[in-house]
Amino acid sequence: GRRRTSTMRSRSAVGRQPYSRRGSASCDRTSGGSGEDGSGELTRQCRLIHNTSKHVNEGFFGRSENIRSIDRRHSLEKSFEIGSVIGKGNFSTVRYAVRKKDEMKCALKEVDKRSLRGKWFFVENEVEVLAGSSHSNICLLIDAFQTDSFYYLFFEYAQDGDVFEVVRRKGRLEEREAQRVIQQTASALSYLHSNSIAHRDVKPENLLLFGNWKVKLCDFGLACTVLGPLSRVCGTPTYCAPEVVSQSGYGTPVDVWSLGVVLHVLLVGQAPFRSTDRNGLFKLITRGQLKLFQYPWTTVSSNAKHLLRKMITVDADVRLTANGVLEHPWIDT
């Protein structure tokens, strides 16, 4: 009874988390580097989008019917009390907000259309994907509006920030904590994959916390319906699967690889593949050689390490599915 079997719905939603409780905004720009300094220190990373790479077989929504047009931002204040800035990105500002009718806490993401340079479809696509999704481990998009110059997206407020902040603060998680994070994220991925949707940017920064280790997946800007082998190089470099960086054609299994990298980070506080430059990082990823014999791996259970190896498997056909992760003994106990 761990997996949700709910179907895609026609309206309502999920969303991205561009902030944490400390007010930092997750990056919403194309990455200029790998985000790794080679030291193993955990740092927030921006996602990578190669617009020059092929983007065949991607089911993207060009326009969303779930974004309501308004004349000006002031119109939002009829329904929402809009507060102070809690985060900033290259394209956006995030504010704390409260929905007046029920005092629901929200995060309002204001996206400047001009800074998107015509790539509006990433925002429109995210809204449309989330409007058709319903799962307890996917963050809710509460409402969406637009003017000629801005998008205004209201998401549920994650009072406990994101998993990245917790790992950076604690250094590493206890196994029972990591198990809860992985189980809930795998449940969300199982739901998405059953509907042929790949998320393509699974990482600790995109896992929100809502109290007592309740986890919700967010940031669906790169999500797409998989219509066939995908080729676009995108995601966050450290978490990219080998078939993404090699441009050999990929699908939903890339999300399980990324979740495996997340598991590695949760258990020991650093990613499995680290390099001072992106090319070096990608070479390590395509080799996919894990080193789990030295401290602190000696303190990690054999079941956890077994699951990790099954997720970080170079051959996507052999790699565990999201359902397989949920059925693994380390999770299903």
N, C-alpha and C positions, 0 to 999 in steps of 0.2 A: 503493500500500500504506500510505498514511498513516491511513486511517480504519479504526476498529474496527467490525466488523459483528456483534459478539456480541449475543445476545438477552438479554432481561430474565430474571433467574434467581429461583428461589423463595426462597432463603435466603442469608444473608451480606449484605454491606452497604457503605455509604459514609457520609460524615458531615460534620458542620460543624466548623469550627475556631474555638473560642472563645478562643484564646490565641495568643501568638507566643513565640518563643524567649526574648524579653525578659520574658515573663510578663504582658503586657498582654492583657486579654480584649476580644474584639470585642463590640460592644453587642448585647444581646438584648432590647432594649426598643423600644417605639414611639417614634419620633423626635418631639421637640418643636420642631424647626426644620430648616432645609434643610442645616445643616452647612457652609454656605459663608459666609465672612466678607467675600467680595467682593474680597479681596486676591490671590486666586489661590493662597494657601498651601494645601498639601495637608493635609487633616485627616481623621481617622477619622470615619466617619459612621454613625449609627444608621439602621435601616430604618424605613420608614413603613408603617403598616397602617391603612387607613380601614375600620373595621368597620361603619361606617354605609353605605358604598357597596355596590352590588349585588355579590353573589357567586354569580351563576348560572354554570352550565357548568363549575364546578370539581370535578374528581374528587378529593375528599379522602378519606383513610382516617380514619374516626372512632375506631377502636380498632385497635391493632396486636397481632397475635398473636405478635410477635417480641420482646416485652418480658416477661421472666420476673419473677414476683412473689417477693419475699423478705420475711421478717418484719422484719429490721432490717439496717442498713448493715454491721454487724459480719460478716454472712454473706459479704460480698464478699471478706474477707481470707483465705478459704480458697483462693481462686484468684488473687488479686491482692495485690501489695505496694503499698500506697497511701502516697504521699509528700506533699510539701508543696504548698501553694497556688501555682499559677503564673498565675492570672488570676481576675478577678471580673467579673460582669455584674449587672444589676439582678435577674435571676431565678436566677442560677446562680453556682457556684464551680467553678473548674477546678483539678484536682490532677494532678501527675505520678504515674503508676502503672506498674507492671511486672507483666505476666502471668507467674506463677510457672512454668508448665509449659515455657515456651520463652524466657523472659526478653524477651518482646516489649515494647518501650516504648510506653506508651499515655498518652493524655490523658483523664482521668476528668472528665466534666461532671456535676455534681450540680445538678439543677434542682428548686427548691422549688415544689411543686404549688400551694401557697397563693398565692404571688405571681403565678401565671398567671391567677388569678381565673376559673377555669373554662375557660380556653382551652387545655386539655390537648391538643386535637386537633392543634395545631401540632407538638408533640413526637411524638405518636403517628404523625402523618402522615409526619414526616421519617424515623422509624425504618422505617416500612413501605415508603416509596419506596426507601430505601437498601437494604433487605433484598431488594428485587427488582432491584437494579442490579449490573452487573458491567462495569467499564471501568477501564483502567489510569490514567486521568486523573480518577477520582472517588475521593475519600478514603474509606478503609474504616471502617465502623462495626464494631468488633470484637465488642461484646456490649452488651446493654441489660437493665437490671433496674429494678424499682420496688418501693417500699414504699407505705404509705398516704399518706405525706407527700412523698416525693421520687422523681424519676427518676434513675437512674445510667447514663450512657451512656459507653462506652469507645470512643475513636477512636484510630486510629494516630497516633503522635506525629510532628509535622512538625519535624524537628530544625533546619531553616533558617528557621522562621517563615513569614511570608506575603509576597506580592509588594508589598503596601502598604509594609511596613517597608523593603524594599530600595529602592523608589522614593524614599521620604522620606529615606533615608540618602544615596543617590547623586545625587538631584536628577532624574535621568532615566536611562533605559536605553540602551545601544547597540542599534542596529537588530537585530543578530543575537540579542541577548538578548530583545528585545521579540517578535521573530518566534517564538522558542521558546515563549514564554508564550501568545501568541495561537493558535499552531497546536495546542497541547495542549488549551487551553480549548475551541477550536472543535471538536476531536475529541470531547470530552466532551459538548458541546452537540449535535453531530450524532447521537450515540448516544441522548441523551435525547429529542431531537425526533423521531427515528425511532420512538420509543415513545410519542409524543404527550404528552411531559412538558415543561412549561415550568418553568425554575428560578426566574425572577423576581427574583433578587437577585445578579446577576453584578457583581462589583466586586473591586478588588485585595485587599481584606481577606479575601475568600473564596477566594483562590487560594493554596494552600499550597505550600511549597517543600521538597523532599526530597533535596537534594543534586544538584549538576551540572544545575541548572535543570529538574529534574523537577517538573512542576506538577500539582496535583490540586485539582479543584473541590470546595468544601465548603458547608456551611450550606444544607440543603434544607428549612428550616422553612416557606418559602413555595411550595415546588414543588407542582405539581398536574398531574393528567391533564387535558388540554384537551378538553372534550366539546363545545365550541362557542365562540362569541365570549365572552371574559372581560371583566368590568367592574370588578372590585375594584381600587381604587387602592392599590398596595402596591409595595414595593421600597425602594431608597435614592434619594432625590430627584435627586441629581446624575446618576445612571445610568438614570433612568426614561425610557422611550421616549415620544414624543409621543402615541401612541394610548392609553397608560396614563393620562397626566395629563388628556387631553381626554375620557376615558371614552367613547370611540367604538367600543369593542369591540376586543379584541386577542387574540393567540395567541403561538406560539413565536417569531415574529420579534422580539419585544421583547428576547430574550436577545442577539440579534446586535447590536441597537442598543447595549445596555449594554456588550457586548464592544468595540464601536467606541469608546465613551467610555473604556474601559480602555486601548485602544490609544493614544488621544490622550494620556492621562495618562502612559503608559510612555514615549512619544516626547519629550514636552516638560515633563513634571512637573506639569501642571495640567489640569483638566477643560476641555472646550470651551465650556461654558455655565456662567457664574458670576454670582451676584447676591447682594445682601445680604438678600433676603427670598425666601420660597418662591414667591410669586406671580410675582415678577419672573423667577425661575429657570424656572418652568414656561412663561412666555411665550417665553423664549429657546429652550427646548427645542422648543416647537411650531413655531417658525420654522425651527429647524434650520440656521442659516446658519454655516458654518465659515469661519474666517479663517486661511488657511494660507500667506500670502505673506510675512510678516515673519519676522525672526529670532525663535526658532531654527528655524523651518520651512525656511529657506533651506539648512539643513544636513541636511535629511531627504530621502531619495530620493523620486523621483517615483512609484515603484511603491507605496511605503508610503502616500503621500498619496492615491493613486488608490484603494487598498483602504479607507482611512479614509472617503473620500467615499461609497463604495459601501455601507459599513456604517451610517454616520450619514446615512441617507436617510429623510426624513419619511414618504414613501409606503412602507408596510410591504410592499406587493405588489411593489415594485421593488427593495427592499432585498435585499442578498445573503442567501442562506441560510447556515447553518453549513457545509454542504457546499461552497457557493460560496466561502466564505472559504478553505477547505482547498485549493481548486483555483486560487486566485488566484496569479499569478506571484510576488508577494512572499513567499508562504508555500510554494508548491510549486516550490522551486528546489533 
